[in-house]
Amino acid sequence: MKFKYVRIEGRVLAENTMHAKGVFSMCMKMLRDDEMIEEDAMLYREIDDWFAHNLPWPEPCRKQESVICWFKCENADIMMKMMQPVMWLLERYNHPYNVVYTNFPGEIVYEDKYQVACKTDGKLIIEPVQPSWSPEEEEQ
């Protein structure tokens, strides 16, 4: 299967989106909380500067609207290469993350060559656990 979009996200929800925080938000919090040693903080700042110069900052993100961003897989090679040290930093400081692929990122409200920003409704829906469907239980 070929996917259109990829996102690296943590396992903590962002208040404005009720969706998993992106890695940039996670690392910025680590910086603010003085969690990284100076050498690692400098590494992250260099990577963040690279992205600031090479990846447009979507207007909805700048305004802190309820959106999440996804890299376009077709143009994500360099972006994912630059994300490797960021993922290493997250691992080093014990911040778990997921690499998520999808063809259905949501309603796209911003798009450029490398990424899309998609609306979230800011609501977290928690459904009850379905009854077990185990064939073993049906036989009893």
Secondary structure, DSSP 8 states (H G I E B T S, - for coil): ---SEEEEEEEEE-TTTSSEEEHHHHHHHHHHTT-S-HHHHHHHHHHHHHHHHHS---HHHHTT-SEEEEEEGGG-HHHHHHHHHHHHHHHHTT--EEEEEES----EEEE-SSEEEEE--S------------HHHHH-
